[in-house]
Amino acid sequence: MGGHAVSDAAAVHRIDTRPTRIRTQSPKKVAMETRVRSFTRDRRVALRPSLFLLWAVLSLVGGQPGVPENLKIRQDPGWDHVVELTWAHRDDVMLWKVQRLCADGSGAPAGGSGGPGSEADVISVAEAELVDYVRLNGGTCAYRVQACDVDGCGNFTALLNGTVGAPPGAPEGVVSVVPSGVSELTVRYLPPLDTGAGDKTSVALTNMRVEFSRNETFTEVDWMTESGDGAIWVQSMALPKGVTFYTRVRAANTIGWGPPVLYTHPNGTARGVRVLAPPGPPSRITAAAPADDGTVEVTYTLPLDTGAWDQSEPVTSYMVELDDDVGFGSVDVVAEGRSLSQMVHRLRAGAR
């Protein structure tokens, strides 16, 4: 026996001398073993979906937070050079990281070191907002935000740009306001010396507005017109004929409207301009030929409407036309003057 391997059957024979129990296993035992194996196999299969569900739940509960939502930016209208950045609040976020890169009006970098993501640009905040006191006279800042919790920081939002600066200053001056066309005033003005960044070029103007009021103190703006373009220095507007209006002009950039400048006399007082239209025709026209057959004397009276619905506006000139054709297909003689009577010299004798 020494050194020889002993089979399981032989070992059992030595221990149990009842071979019949060895040769023949109980059908009940075989069935039992089969049931145990089957139960174990089924249990292993049944555990697989449970582990998957557990993994899915852990994935939802844990992990890095998602991208912040509803990111908005605006220039604080109450303060110059202040940008307000807001986004949707989440209770599961420990802190928010805001990355910023600013450039001046020429596009040159003015803050940070290499764009969003550099250490100089990272601002950490506990609330879903950032009030950024940007120390930049003018230009644009780009922002993006990520949320962080115990598992780390999630992805960034897309970049959002905001213009930094202030509303523009008042236009340099109103050059002229003159009646033009039919019941129109045409206003010419100069752009502001400061467009929002302390100079004329760093921040672009986006609009120009001309305001009209019957009151020189502008307690109420009666009419206004906008250019929709920051590079237009003349605007016209149709207004009620015969009314005197005071005029002022203001400029806008992407941040807001600046203060106005008033159209004034040289001494600085407000200057009103009356809206006019061309006068109506003179009335009661008569023509008489004196002894000299080469001339005709034409007389007439003041128009009923001199340009302001009445005769209150003085007429600056009268034009007398003479033609031998009743249809005035071609005018033979034209004479101008300010009086209510003019002597017209005919081109040839016999002309009417």
C-alpha positions in Angstrom: 0.0 0.0 0.0 2.9 2.3 0.6 3.2 4.9 -2.0 0.3 3.7 -4.2 -2.6 5.9 -4.9 -5.8 4.6 -3.5 -8.9 5.1 -5.5 -12.0 6.6 -3.8 -13.8 3.4 -4.3 -11.1 1.3 -2.6 -10.9 3.8 0.3 -14.6 3.5 0.7 -14.4 -0.3 0.7 -11.9 -0.2 3.5 -14.1 2.1 5.5 -17.5 0.8 4.7 -17.8 -3.0 4.0 -21.3 -2.6 2.5 -20.5 -2.5 -1.2 -24.1 -2.5 -2.2 -24.5 1.0 -0.7 -21.4 2.1 -2.6 -22.3 0.7 -6.0 -25.8 2.0 -5.9 -26.6 5.5 -4.9 -30.0 6.4 -3.6 -32.3 7.9 -6.3 -33.4 10.4 -3.7 -29.9 11.6 -3.2 -29.2 11.9 -6.9 -32.3 13.9 -7.3 -31.4 16.1 -4.3 -27.9 16.8 -5.7 -29.5 17.7 -9.1 -31.9 20.1 -7.4 -29.0 21.8 -5.5 -27.0 22.2 -8.7 -30.0 23.5 -10.5 -30.8 26.0 -7.7 -27.3 27.2 -7.6 -27.1 27.7 -11.4 -30.5 29.6 -11.4 -29.4 31.8 -8.5 -26.3 32.8 -10.4 -28.4 33.8 -13.4 -30.9 35.7 -11.2 -28.1 37.8 -9.6 -27.0 39.3 -12.9 -29.9 41.7 -13.5 -29.8 42.7 -9.8 -26.1 43.7 -10.1 -26.9 45.7 -13.3 -29.6 47.6 -11.5 -27.3 48.3 -8.6 -24.7 49.6 -10.9 -27.2 51.8 -12.7 -28.4 53.3 -9.4 -24.9 54.0 -8.2 -24.1 55.6 -11.5 -27.1 58.0 -11.1 -26.4 58.8 -7.5 -22.6 59.2 -7.8 -20.3 60.6 -10.4 -19.6 64.1 -11.6 -22.4 66.6 -12.0 -23.8 67.5 -15.4 -23.3 70.7 -17.4 -24.9 73.8 -15.8 -28.1 75.0 -17.4 -29.7 78.3 -18.4 -26.5 80.3 -18.5 -27.2 84.1 -18.9 -25.0 87.2 -19.0 -25.8 90.9 -18.8 -24.1 94.2 -18.1 -25.2 95.7 -14.8 -27.0 98.9 -15.8 -26.3 100.5 -12.5 -22.5 100.1 -12.6 -19.8 100.6 -15.2 -17.6 97.6 -16.1 -19.6 95.1 -14.0 -20.9 91.8 -15.6 -23.6 89.6 -14.0 -23.5 85.9 -14.8 -26.3 83.6 -13.7 -27.3 80.0 -14.2 -29.7 77.4 -12.8 -29.1 76.4 -9.1 -28.6 72.8 -8.1 -28.6 71.5 -4.5 -26.2 68.7 -5.2 -23.4 71.0 -6.3 -20.7 72.0 -3.8 -19.2 74.8 -5.8 -19.1 76.3 -9.3 -16.0 77.2 -11.3 -16.2 80.0 -13.8 -13.5 80.5 -16.4 -13.0 83.9 -18.0 -11.0 85.4 -20.8 -11.2 89.0 -21.7 -10.0 90.9 -24.8 -10.0 94.6 -25.4 -11.7 96.3 -28.3 -8.9 95.4 -30.7 -9.1 91.7 -29.9 -5.9 91.6 -27.9 -6.0 89.5 -24.7 -6.5 91.6 -21.7 -6.8 89.0 -18.9 -5.9 85.4 -18.1 -3.0 83.4 -19.5 -3.9 81.5 -22.6 -7.7 81.4 -22.7 -10.4 79.9 -20.5 -8.9 77.2 -18.4 -5.8 78.9 -17.3 -5.3 79.4 -13.6 -5.6 83.2 -13.8 -9.1 82.9 -15.2 -10.7 80.5 -12.7 -13.2 82.0 -10.3 -14.9 79.7 -7.7 -18.3 80.6 -6.3 -20.7 78.9 -4.0 -23.9 80.3 -5.5 -25.2 80.0 -9.0 -24.1 83.5 -10.0 -21.1 85.7 -10.5 -20.8 89.4 -10.2 -17.6 90.1 -12.1 -16.0 93.5 -11.4 -14.0 93.4 -14.6 -11.1 95.9 -14.6 -11.3 96.5 -18.3 -12.2 99.8 -19.9 -13.8 98.2 -22.9 -14.0 95.0 -24.9 -15.5 91.5 -24.6 -15.1 88.8 -21.9 -15.9 85.1 -22.6 -17.3 82.9 -19.8 -18.0 79.3 -19.2 -19.1 77.4 -16.1 -18.7 73.9 -14.6 -20.3 72.3 -11.6 -18.3 70.4 -8.9 -19.1 67.9 -6.1 -17.3 65.3 -4.1 -16.7 63.2 -7.2 -15.1 66.0 -9.1 -16.1 68.6 -11.7 -18.3 68.0 -14.7 -18.2 69.4 -18.2 -18.2 73.1 -19.1 -21.0 75.0 -20.6 -20.5 76.6 -24.0 -18.7 79.9 -24.1 -20.9 83.0 -23.5 -19.6 86.5 -24.5 -20.3 89.7 -22.7 -19.3 93.2 -23.6 -17.5 95.1 -20.9 -17.6 98.9 -20.6 -20.1 101.6 -20.0 -22.9 103.3 -22.1 -21.5 106.0 -24.5 -21.1 109.6 -23.6 -23.3 112.3 -25.1 -22.8 113.1 -28.8 -20.3 115.9 -29.4 -23.0 118.2 -30.6 -26.0 118.8 -32.8 -24.8 120.6 -35.9 -28.1 121.7 -37.4 -31.9 121.1 -37.4 -33.6 122.4 -40.5 -37.0 122.0 -42.2 -36.7 119.8 -45.2 -39.1 118.1 -47.6 -42.8 118.2 -46.7 -43.3 118.7 -42.9 -39.9 117.2 -42.0 -36.9 118.2 -39.8 -33.5 117.0 -40.8 -31.0 116.7 -37.9 -27.2 116.5 -38.3 -25.0 115.6 -35.3 -21.5 114.5 -34.3 -20.7 111.1 -32.6 -19.7 110.9 -28.9 -16.0 111.4 -28.0 -16.4 108.4 -25.6 -18.3 105.4 -27.1 -18.1 103.5 -23.8 -14.4 102.8 -23.2 -12.9 106.2 -22.9 -12.3 106.7 -26.6 -14.0 106.7 -30.0 -12.9 103.3 -31.2 -12.7 100.6 -28.5 -16.5 100.0 -28.3 -18.7 100.3 -31.3 -21.9 102.3 -31.3 -25.1 100.4 -32.2 -27.7 103.1 -32.5 -28.4 106.8 -32.6 -31.7 108.3 -31.4 -33.1 111.8 -32.2 -35.8 113.0 -29.8 -38.3 115.9 -30.3 -40.3 117.7 -27.7 -42.6 120.7 -27.7 -41.0 121.6 -24.3 -37.4 122.8 -24.1 -37.0 120.9 -20.8 -38.1 117.6 -22.4 -40.7 116.8 -19.7 -42.1 114.6 -22.4 -40.6 113.2 -25.6 -43.3 113.7 -28.3 -41.5 112.1 -31.2 -38.3 110.2 -31.8 -36.5 108.3 -34.5 -33.7 105.8 -34.4 -31.0 105.0 -37.0 -30.5 101.4 -36.1 -26.9 102.0 -36.9 -24.1 103.6 -34.9 -22.4 105.2 -37.9 -25.2 107.4 -39.2 -24.9 111.1 -38.5 -28.0 112.5 -40.1 -31.7 111.6 -39.7 -35.0 113.1 -40.9 -38.5 112.7 -39.5 -41.9 113.8 -40.6 -43.6 115.9 -37.9 -46.7 118.0 -37.5 -46.5 121.1 -39.7 -46.5 124.4 -38.0 -45.2 123.1 -34.6 -42.0 124.2 -33.0 -39.9 121.3 -31.7 -36.8 121.2 -29.5 -34.3 118.5 -30.5 -31.8 116.3 -28.7 -29.7 113.3 -29.7 -28.2 110.3 -27.8 -26.1 107.3 -28.7 -26.2 103.6 -27.7 -23.8 100.7 -27.6 -24.4 97.1 -26.6 -24.6 98.1 -22.9 -27.2 100.8 -23.2 -28.2 104.4 -24.0 -25.9 107.3 -23.1 -27.0 110.8 -22.1 -28.4 113.3 -24.7 -27.0 116.5 -26.2 -29.5 119.4 -26.8 -29.6 121.5 -29.9 -28.9 125.0 -28.6 -28.2 128.6 -29.5 -24.6 129.8 -29.3 -25.3 131.1 -25.8 -26.3 127.6 -24.7 -30.1 128.0 -24.5 -32.4 125.5 -26.1 -33.2 126.2 -29.8 -36.5 125.3 -31.2 -37.2 124.8 -34.9 -40.6 125.1 -36.6 -41.7 122.3 -38.9 -42.7 123.8 -42.3 -43.9 122.7 -45.7 -43.6 124.6 -48.9 -46.1 127.5 -49.1 -49.3 127.3 -51.0 -49.9 129.2 -54.3 -50.2 133.0 -54.2 -53.8 134.2 -54.6 -55.5 136.8 -56.8 -53.0 137.0 -59.5 -53.3 139.9 -62.0 -51.2 140.9 -65.0 -51.3 144.2 -66.9 -49.3 145.4 -69.8 -48.1 149.0 -69.4 -47.3 151.4 -72.2 -44.1 149.6 -72.9 -45.0 146.7 -75.0 -41.9 144.7 -73.9 -43.0 144.2 -70.3 -45.8 142.8 -68.2 -46.5 143.8 -64.6 -47.7 140.9 -62.4 -49.2 141.4 -59.0 -50.4 138.8 -56.5 -51.3 138.4 -52.8 -49.8 136.3 -50.0 -50.6 132.6 -50.0 -53.3 131.4 -47.6 -50.8 128.9 -46.2 -47.2 130.0 -46.1 -46.0 126.7 -44.8 -47.4 126.3 -41.3 -51.2 126.0 -42.0 -51.5 129.7 -41.8 -49.8 132.9 -42.9 -47.5 133.1 -39.9 -44.4 132.0 -41.6 -42.8 134.6 -43.8 -42.4 133.9 -47.5 -38.7 134.3 -48.6 -39.2 134.5 -52.3 -41.7 134.5 -55.2 -41.2 133.2 -58.7 -43.0 134.6 -61.7 -43.0 132.5 -64.9 -44.1 133.7 -68.3 -44.9 131.6 -71.3 -46.7 131.9 -74.6 -48.3 128.5 -74.1 -51.1 128.1 -71.7 -49.8 124.7 -70.8 -46.4 126.0 -69.8 -44.7 123.4 -71.8 -41.6 125.5 -71.8 -41.2 128.5 -69.6 -39.9 131.5 -71.6 -39.3 134.0 -68.8 -38.6 133.5 -65.0 -38.3 136.3 -62.5 -37.8 136.1 -58.7 -38.3 138.6 -56.0 -39.6 139.1 -52.5 -42.3 141.7 -53.3 -45.9 141.1 -54.2 -45.4 142.7 -57.6 -42.8 142.1 -60.3 -42.1 143.5 -63.8 -41.5 140.7 -66.3 -39.6 141.5 -69.5 -41.0 139.5 -72.4 -38.8 137.8 -74.8 -40.6 139.1 -77.9 -43.4 141.5 -78.7 -46.8 139.9 -78.9 -46.2 137.2 -76.3 -48.9 136.8 -73.8 
